Amino acid sequence: MSIRTNTAVWVESRQRWQINVQKDGVRKTFTSAKPGRTGQREANRKADEWLEHSVISTSTKVDVLYPQFLASKRATTSLSNCRPMDGRWRNKIQPLIGQKSIGRLTDGDLQQVLDRALAGGYSRKSLQNLRADLCAFLKWARRNRYTTLTGEDLEISKAAQKGQKRILQPKDVLILFNVDTTILRKNKAVEDYINAYRLEVLTGLRPGEINGLEWADWHGDRLELRRAINCYGETTTGKNDNARR
């Protein structure tokens, strides 16, 4: 933070208190028309607020700042959260705004990222994740005084479609419990995890919960869920805090 070393002076010709301050090559003048020391203190206060709260650099490119933001996420969140964020940055965000300086970034630029992703086939859920990334980046940038943007006006088009899920049909269940082979590299092979898939269908367990089962979790005819293991090998307590069994 820059510290003010001067104080407001009375300009007789303009009948006001005036102080000039400078930060990062930007010069500002603050004034007050109030008489006496009250006006001097007011002009000084305005200058101090600008020095303390204004952004520190507007020329740094998003290409430089966004990786720093992602690094902070890696230090505080799980790999399963960071990997998708990194992919969305490289595939959807960086190509459009990576070369822009943070000071020239606008809500319109950010909205274009969402609109391009929609045109490229992103589902509503994927767009929501992309918007969350952008807003989280802006929050990080505001905290570090690179911008004042909030992203609160970013919109997801009503044309965005919800992802379609294929529901397992009765004939599919019959195949699952009567066939223990799969096609691997165009050849029929025994499916090593066939019983895990069958247990998943019978119990409604999630893939990560199935992956996290240990022999010690079986107690006669009772199965205890104590952990989940995601696709990155991370042991967790479940899909999220609201999904704990």
C-alpha positions as MATLAB code, in Angstrom:
seq = 'MSIRTNTAVWVESRQRWQINVQKDGVRKTFTSAKPGRTGQREANRKADEWLEHSVISTSTKVDVLYPQFLASKRATTSLSNCRPMDGRWRNKIQPLIGQKSIGRLTDGDLQQVLDRALAGGYSRKSLQNLRADLCAFLKWARRNRYTTLTGEDLEISKAAQKGQKRILQPKDVLILFNVDTTILRKNKAVEDYINAYRLEVLTGLRPGEINGLEWADWHGDRLELRRAINCYGETTTGKNDNARR';
ca = [
       0.000    0.000    0.000;
       1.289    3.496   -0.873;
       1.566    5.902    2.056;
       0.736    9.585    1.778;
       3.669   11.821    2.734;
       2.077   15.226    2.081;
      -1.061   16.984    3.254;
      -3.838   19.033    1.692;
      -3.167   22.753    1.240;
      -5.599   25.635    0.929;
      -5.835   27.034   -2.626;
      -7.031   30.595   -2.167;
      -7.889   31.177   -5.837;
     -10.262   28.195   -5.861;
     -11.410   28.426   -2.267;
     -10.764   24.768   -1.519;
      -8.390   22.331    0.109;
      -6.384   20.309   -2.409;
      -3.932   17.407   -2.288;
      -2.106   15.631   -5.121;
      -1.021   11.996   -4.702;
       0.494    9.442   -7.052;
       0.633    5.641   -7.214;
       1.927    3.300   -9.945;
       2.413    6.265  -12.255;
      -1.185    7.458  -11.811;
      -1.655   10.961  -10.371;
      -4.865   12.007   -8.614;
      -6.125   15.245   -7.100;
      -8.566   15.286   -4.174;
     -10.326   18.365   -2.873;
     -12.727   19.663   -0.244;
     -14.579   22.973   -0.171;
     -15.281   22.758    3.550;
     -13.632   25.597    5.496;
     -11.037   25.096    8.204;
      -9.262   21.936    9.267;
     -12.419   19.883    8.625;
     -11.948   20.398    4.893;
      -8.247   19.567    5.092;
      -8.973   16.300    6.901;
     -11.664   15.414    4.353;
      -9.329   15.929    1.373;
      -6.625   13.886    3.110;
      -9.120   11.101    3.859;
     -10.174   10.889    0.205;
      -6.540   10.582   -0.841;
      -5.834    7.908    1.767;
      -8.842    5.842    0.673;
      -7.714    5.934   -2.944;
      -4.164    4.936   -2.028;
      -5.418    2.067    0.111;
      -8.239    0.624   -1.978;
      -7.457    1.277   -5.625;
      -6.107   -1.564   -7.756;
      -2.343   -2.015   -7.663;
      -1.723   -2.955  -11.286;
      -3.949   -2.976  -14.334;
      -1.411   -3.950  -16.977;
      -0.792   -7.547  -15.851;
      -2.247  -10.042  -18.303;
      -4.824  -12.648  -17.369;
      -2.344  -15.257  -18.670;
      -0.104  -14.342  -15.738;
      -2.739  -13.989  -13.029;
      -4.999  -16.966  -13.708;
      -2.249  -19.581  -13.105;
      -1.565  -17.864   -9.765;
      -5.259  -18.178   -8.932;
      -5.203  -21.875   -9.869;
      -2.112  -22.386   -7.713;
      -3.987  -20.969   -4.727;
      -6.822  -23.410   -5.426;
      -4.422  -26.355   -5.584;
      -3.083  -25.371   -2.177;
      -6.514  -25.224   -0.552;
      -8.803  -27.658   -2.404;
      -8.742  -31.225   -3.677;
      -7.273  -32.492   -6.924;
     -10.745  -33.519   -8.090;
     -11.790  -29.871   -7.841;
      -8.653  -28.368   -9.407;
      -8.211  -30.662  -12.420;
     -11.529  -29.674  -14.074;
     -10.833  -25.997  -13.342;
      -7.464  -26.279  -15.061;
      -9.103  -27.891  -18.089;
     -11.756  -25.183  -18.357;
      -9.034  -22.532  -18.152;
      -6.959  -24.061  -20.966;
      -9.869  -24.940  -23.236;
     -12.427  -22.172  -22.745;
     -11.014  -19.194  -20.857;
      -7.392  -18.751  -21.896;
      -7.994  -18.719  -25.683;
     -10.406  -15.777  -25.342;
      -9.081  -13.574  -22.532;
      -5.593  -14.883  -21.715;
      -3.823  -12.081  -23.599;
      -6.010   -9.306  -22.161;
      -4.645   -7.127  -19.386;
      -6.699   -7.342  -16.209;
      -7.403   -3.608  -16.394;
      -9.031   -3.925  -19.828;
     -11.103   -6.969  -18.916;
     -14.861   -6.326  -18.985;
     -18.039   -8.182  -18.115;
     -18.602   -8.425  -21.862;
     -15.350  -10.359  -22.286;
     -16.366  -12.784  -19.566;
     -19.866  -13.183  -20.982;
     -18.302  -14.046  -24.331;
     -16.464  -16.941  -22.658;
     -19.805  -18.362  -21.518;
     -21.516  -17.737  -24.847;
     -18.720  -19.407  -26.820;
     -18.828  -22.411  -24.497;
     -22.585  -22.665  -25.035;
     -22.101  -22.559  -28.799;
     -19.483  -25.294  -28.411;
     -21.983  -27.650  -26.791;
     -21.515  -27.012  -23.070;
     -24.464  -28.187  -20.961;
     -26.138  -25.961  -18.369;
     -24.234  -27.662  -15.544;
     -20.895  -27.202  -17.348;
     -21.711  -23.529  -17.936;
     -22.523  -23.103  -14.251;
     -19.119  -24.550  -13.381;
     -17.442  -22.239  -15.899;
     -19.218  -19.182  -14.483;
     -18.222  -20.244  -10.965;
     -14.582  -20.399  -12.113;
     -14.738  -16.886  -13.546;
     -16.382  -15.432  -10.441;
     -13.865  -17.181   -8.168;
     -11.008  -15.765  -10.229;
     -12.450  -12.242   -9.988;
     -12.871  -12.634   -6.228;
      -9.222  -13.668   -5.949;
      -8.191  -10.741   -8.184;
     -10.213   -8.260   -6.092;
      -8.680   -9.599   -2.903;
      -5.253   -8.998   -4.409;
      -6.362   -5.594   -5.748;
      -5.942   -6.314   -9.431;
      -9.527   -5.443  -10.395;
     -12.895   -4.266   -9.135;
     -14.945   -6.559  -11.393;
     -17.387   -8.909   -9.649;
     -18.947  -10.924  -12.483;
     -22.344  -10.713  -10.795;
     -24.055   -9.874  -14.099;
     -22.790  -12.954  -15.951;
     -25.724  -14.901  -17.348;
     -26.266  -18.432  -18.567;
     -28.506  -18.479  -21.613;
     -31.935  -20.039  -21.259;
     -31.038  -21.995  -24.386;
     -28.487  -24.025  -22.406;
     -29.602  -27.641  -22.256;
     -29.479  -29.920  -19.251;
     -27.235  -32.939  -19.681;
     -29.100  -36.084  -20.677;
     -28.643  -39.238  -18.616;
     -29.344  -42.698  -19.976;
     -31.319  -44.711  -17.441;
     -30.482  -48.407  -17.096;
     -33.379  -50.394  -18.564;
     -34.622  -53.857  -17.411;
     -32.967  -55.545  -20.391;
     -29.683  -53.880  -19.433;
     -29.960  -55.238  -15.880;
     -30.484  -58.745  -17.244;
     -27.345  -58.428  -19.357;
     -25.385  -57.129  -16.368;
     -26.258  -60.147  -14.228;
     -25.943  -62.775  -16.959;
     -22.832  -61.651  -18.816;
     -19.414  -61.215  -17.215;
     -17.446  -60.142  -20.285;
     -16.753  -56.819  -21.974;
     -15.136  -55.593  -25.187;
     -11.519  -54.544  -24.668;
      -9.541  -53.309  -27.680;
     -12.134  -54.898  -30.000;
     -11.782  -58.276  -28.280;
     -14.047  -59.994  -25.775;
     -12.471  -60.141  -22.309;
     -13.541  -60.983  -18.759;
     -14.694  -57.878  -16.881;
     -12.668  -57.818  -13.651;
     -15.077  -55.450  -11.908;
     -18.343  -57.114  -12.926;
     -19.318  -57.904   -9.325;
     -18.608  -54.322   -8.277;
     -20.985  -53.087  -10.993;
     -23.631  -55.564   -9.867;
     -23.266  -54.468   -6.247;
     -23.567  -50.838   -7.343;
     -26.883  -51.539   -9.076;
     -28.267  -53.601   -6.185;
     -27.352  -51.137   -3.438;
     -27.405  -47.733   -5.146;
     -23.858  -46.984   -4.003;
     -21.853  -44.398   -5.900;
     -18.753  -45.455   -7.894;
     -16.410  -43.778   -5.404;
     -18.099  -45.552   -2.500;
     -17.732  -48.911   -4.252;
     -14.082  -48.112   -4.922;
     -13.511  -47.328   -1.248;
     -14.897  -50.565    0.190;
     -12.618  -52.763    2.296;
     -13.151  -56.240    3.727;
     -13.319  -54.738    7.217;
     -16.468  -52.849    6.157;
     -18.465  -56.107    5.908;
     -20.199  -57.234    9.101;
     -22.263  -60.341    8.405;
     -25.150  -59.133    6.254;
     -24.384  -55.464    6.924;
     -22.108  -53.158    4.923;
     -20.684  -49.970    6.446;
     -19.683  -47.023    4.279;
     -16.644  -45.311    5.748;
     -14.895  -43.739    2.771;
     -14.956  -43.020   -0.947;
     -12.055  -43.012   -3.397;
     -12.364  -40.747   -6.432;
     -10.872  -41.148   -9.897;
      -7.700  -39.351   -8.757;
      -7.070  -41.856   -5.966;
      -8.058  -39.381   -3.236;
      -9.816  -40.816   -0.195;
     -12.793  -38.676    0.807;
     -15.863  -38.897    3.025;
     -18.215  -38.860    0.044;
     -19.388  -36.912   -2.975;
     -19.772  -33.781   -0.834;
     -20.799  -32.773    2.684;
     -24.476  -33.200    1.820;
     -23.938  -36.651    0.317;
     -22.550  -38.433    3.351;
     -24.371  -41.694    4.036;
];
